[in-house]
Amino acid sequence: MVTSLKTTLQKKLCSDSVDLSGIHLSTRDIRHVAYYLQTSGGAVISVDLSFTEMRDEGLRILLPVLSVLPKLTTLALNGNRLTVSIMKDLTEALKNPQSFTCLAWIDLGNNVDIFTMPQPLLVALRRRCSLKSSLPTIYEYTEGQPYCYRMESSIEEPSLYEEDEEEDEDEDEMEDKLDMEQWSIVEQKSSGSFTLNYCER
């Protein structure tokens, strides 16, 4: 497996992405990955560490290196053995505006017991994404486990709350219009008289 990891990293030397998906990573392997990213990760935009059997301690080794990658935009950590306790480390890292400066997409689905994203982590991602005129979007998957969330970056759209407000305003305008039409005076231009009309609702 070390040979496979070494071969994969060598193939990615001229690429802006590091794809290690499906490769079982031991603690020693993770240290090799950390060293590679530290020395050659300046142009890396995407890191895929999905289904690598990574545990919390492995991600803790990588976090200090991942957090300082200047162009890292997407991070896939799904399908591993991560637990909810690692969310505190991620949240603390994202609270620092100098860490993960370009991160806009993170996948933590299909892990041990990560069923939701802490609000501070979502807020931190939103602040980063707002600089690019986009907001994080949460997609919920019910296959495999009840609540798995994925963070993605999307073009900023009006919130559901704003849409509801617009619908309420349209309904109010329609009601006002009907109230005004309930009693209407129609001028008869030909005779100069007028007729009072009552419209039942």
Wavefront OBJ file of the C-alpha trace (Angstrom):
o trace
v 0.000 0.000 0.000
v 2.929 2.339 0.654
v 4.058 1.737 -2.942
v 0.548 2.580 -4.202
v 0.532 5.772 -2.133
v 3.974 6.772 -3.370
v 2.958 6.147 -6.983
v -0.227 8.182 -6.560
v 1.590 11.142 -5.050
v 4.217 11.076 -7.788
v 1.496 11.169 -10.445
v -0.035 14.235 -8.812
v 3.121 16.343 -8.709
v 2.000 18.462 -11.671
v -1.705 18.476 -10.758
v -3.822 20.853 -8.709
v -5.590 17.955 -6.967
v -4.539 15.124 -4.665
v -6.818 12.091 -5.015
v -6.128 9.316 -2.495
v -9.683 7.995 -2.455
v -9.916 4.291 -1.651
v -6.307 3.909 -0.494
v -6.032 2.601 3.070
v -3.853 5.095 4.941
v -1.941 4.058 8.041
v -0.566 6.622 10.476
v 2.784 6.391 8.702
v 1.105 6.938 5.318
v -0.714 9.981 6.664
v 2.588 11.472 7.777
v 3.910 10.952 4.229
v 0.824 12.745 2.869
v 1.319 15.590 5.346
v 4.949 15.984 4.280
v 3.983 15.928 0.603
v 1.323 18.615 1.084
v 3.690 20.697 3.176
v 6.381 20.683 0.488
v 4.334 20.513 -2.722
v 0.831 21.699 -1.836
v 1.089 25.346 -2.810
v -1.015 24.872 -5.949
v -3.367 22.179 -4.613
v -7.044 23.077 -4.991
v -8.688 19.744 -4.169
v -7.813 16.990 -1.684
v -9.805 13.731 -1.755
v -9.234 11.537 1.307
v -12.513 9.632 1.079
v -12.709 5.936 2.000
v -9.146 5.814 3.330
v -10.092 4.335 6.736
v -8.874 7.561 8.324
v -9.531 8.039 12.034
v -9.654 11.184 14.150
v -5.969 11.021 15.072
v -5.024 10.827 11.394
v -6.995 13.933 10.505
v -5.473 15.746 13.473
v -2.055 15.095 11.928
v -3.202 16.548 8.599
v -5.213 19.529 9.844
v -2.251 21.870 10.498
v -0.983 21.218 6.963
v -4.368 21.345 5.222
v -5.324 24.574 6.977
v -2.419 26.533 5.483
v -2.782 25.384 1.870
v -3.343 28.734 0.121
v -5.615 27.468 -2.681
v -7.437 24.538 -1.088
v -11.097 24.831 -2.080
v -12.557 21.325 -1.732
v -11.883 18.680 0.899
v -13.438 15.192 0.776
v -13.359 13.246 4.057
v -16.399 11.025 3.525
v -16.504 7.273 4.068
v -13.921 7.196 6.849
v -13.879 6.359 10.565
v -14.116 9.931 11.799
v -16.248 10.685 14.856
v -18.088 13.744 16.069
v -15.165 14.647 18.346
v -13.091 15.734 15.335
v -15.695 18.397 14.558
v -14.351 20.490 17.435
v -10.882 20.474 15.857
v -12.311 21.420 12.467
v -14.428 24.179 13.955
v -11.521 25.647 15.893
v -9.366 25.607 12.767
v -12.047 27.363 10.726
v -12.558 30.028 13.391
v -9.111 31.327 12.498
v -9.510 33.538 9.389
v -5.934 32.699 8.400
v -6.764 28.976 8.148
v -8.500 27.340 5.182
v -8.692 30.735 3.508
v -10.257 29.404 0.274
v -12.203 26.380 1.555
v -15.742 26.312 0.169
v -16.690 22.610 0.055
v -16.234 19.832 2.599
v -17.752 16.335 2.583
v -18.051 14.504 5.918
v -20.766 12.013 4.991
v -20.696 8.278 5.753
v -18.478 8.538 8.808
v -19.043 6.899 12.204
v -21.387 9.330 13.956
v -21.152 12.686 12.180
v -24.807 13.392 11.444
v -24.860 17.183 11.455
v -22.589 20.191 11.077
v -21.983 22.459 14.097
v -23.369 25.962 13.605
v -19.980 27.674 14.191
v -18.456 25.544 11.433
v -21.234 26.477 9.008
v -20.856 30.154 9.896
v -17.103 29.988 9.338
v -17.593 28.387 5.911
v -20.260 30.915 5.019
v -17.936 33.805 5.794
v -15.305 32.361 3.502
v -17.783 31.665 0.726
v -19.368 35.127 0.958
v -16.080 36.581 -0.213
v -16.694 34.748 -3.493
v -20.388 35.756 -3.697
v -21.493 32.225 -2.880
v -22.892 30.381 0.095
v -22.458 26.858 1.406
v -25.264 24.501 0.585
v -26.133 21.463 2.685
v -27.283 18.369 0.837
v -28.880 15.667 2.947
v -28.465 11.991 2.077
v -30.652 9.330 3.711
v -29.010 6.272 2.191
v -26.800 4.358 4.589
v -27.437 6.469 7.667
v -30.219 8.824 8.696
v -28.537 12.206 8.478
v -25.371 12.787 6.473
v -24.549 16.285 5.394
v -22.335 17.536 2.600
v -21.124 21.055 2.226
v -20.936 22.500 -1.262
v -20.446 25.946 -2.683
v -23.253 27.421 -4.776
v -24.193 30.723 -6.318
v -25.964 32.888 -3.776
v -29.736 32.660 -4.030
v -32.583 34.211 -2.029
v -33.350 32.254 1.120
v -36.634 30.406 1.602
v -37.513 32.966 4.258
v -37.113 35.787 1.737
v -39.201 33.882 -0.828
v -41.984 33.384 1.743
v -41.917 37.113 2.512
v -42.281 37.937 -1.187
v -45.216 35.524 -1.507
v -46.918 37.101 1.536
v -46.449 40.570 0.035
v -47.981 39.419 -3.271
v -50.974 37.950 -1.409
v -51.464 41.203 0.558
v -51.371 43.240 -2.654
v -53.975 40.961 -4.252
v -56.272 41.277 -1.213
v -55.961 45.086 -1.273
v -56.802 45.092 -4.963
v -59.902 42.952 -4.413
v -61.025 45.193 -1.537
v -60.795 48.236 -3.790
v -62.733 46.466 -6.524
v -65.453 45.376 -4.104
v -67.076 48.791 -4.413
v -66.327 50.475 -7.723
v -67.763 53.455 -9.478
v -68.013 53.090 -13.228
v -68.399 56.334 -15.067
v -70.714 56.263 -18.043
v -69.021 58.613 -20.500
v -71.911 58.645 -22.941
v -74.616 59.849 -20.541
v -72.491 61.538 -17.898
v -74.083 59.345 -15.211
v -72.452 56.698 -13.069
v -73.379 53.267 -11.772
v -72.531 51.831 -8.357
v -71.442 48.197 -8.717
v -71.080 45.658 -5.932
v -68.763 42.707 -6.506
v -69.265 39.728 -4.240
v -66.118 37.854 -3.132
l 1 2 3 4 5 6 7 8 9 10 11 12 13 14 15 16 17 18 19 20 21 22 23 24 25 26 27 28 29 30 31 32 33 34 35 36 37 38 39 40 41 42 43 44 45 46 47 48 49 50 51 52 53 54 55 56 57 58 59 60 61 62 63 64 65 66 67 68 69 70 71 72 73 74 75 76 77 78 79 80 81 82 83 84 85 86 87 88 89 90 91 92 93 94 95 96 97 98 99 100 101 102 103 104 105 106 107 108 109 110 111 112 113 114 115 116 117 118 119 120 121 122 123 124 125 126 127 128 129 130 131 132 133 134 135 136 137 138 139 140 141 142 143 144 145 146 147 148 149 150 151 152 153 154 155 156 157 158 159 160 161 162 163 164 165 166 167 168 169 170 171 172 173 174 175 176 177 178 179 180 181 182 183 184 185 186 187 188 189 190 191 192 193 194 195 196 197 198 199 200 201
